[in-house]
Amino acid sequence: MGNVRQFKIIVEKHPDGYVAYPLGLKGVVVGEGDTYEEALADVKSAIQFHIETFGLDDVLDEAPVLEAFVAETGVTI
């Protein structure tokens, strides 16, 4: 049995469901579902597959994400 590593996950709620993605991984890893829990379970599975496919050393960012914030700002377009 391997070690458990914690990842910070962003979960977004959209009109048609939820999207989840981890912070601190190289590459694109996304999960989705009709509920928050389904999206979280799907992204967990996607993280495991990504690490098994490419190896832990090749997918982790060099510096871990210590905290994550959600901010909003106006941009002139």
N, C-alpha and C positions, 0 to 999 in steps of 0.2 A: 504494500500500500504506500502511495507516494505522499509527499508533503502537501499541505493545503496552503495555497497562496491567496491572499485577499486582493481583489481588484475593485477599483471605484467604477461604478456603472452609471451611465446617464440613461434615464428612461424618459422618453418623450411621449406624451399623449396626443394623438392625432384624431381627427373625426372618424377615421376608419380603423383605429386600433392603436397599438403601442409599438414603439421602436426602442431598442436598447443597444447601447454600445459601450465598450470599456474604454477607460483612459489608460495611457501608458503602454499600449501595445503598438508595435509597428505593423502596418498592413491594415486591411479593412476587415473588421469583425463586427457583424450586426446580427441582432436577434429581433424577432417580431412576434406579435400575438394579439389576440382579441382582448386579453386582459394584461394587467401589469405583471402578474405572476407568470403568465405564459411567455411574455417577452423576456422576463428575467431568466426563466428556465432555458429558453431558446438561445440566449446569448451565452449562458454558461456552457451549454453544449458546443456552441461555435468557438468559444475560447479554448476548450479542451481539444477540439479538432485542430484548431490553428496551431497550438503548441505541439501536438502529436505530429503534425505534418511538417512543420518548419524547425522545431526544436526551441526550447525555452530561451537559449542564449541569442537566437536570431530574431525573436519576436518582442523581447522586452526592451523598452526604452532604457537608455543608460541611467537616467535619473528618475526615481519613482515619483509619482504624483502624490504630494503630501496632502493637499486639499484641493477641492474643486468648488467653484463658485458659479452661480448663475447671475449674469448681469444683463442689463438692457440699456441700450443707448440709441439715440436718434442719428440717422445718417441721411444726408441730403442726396437724393437720387433724381 
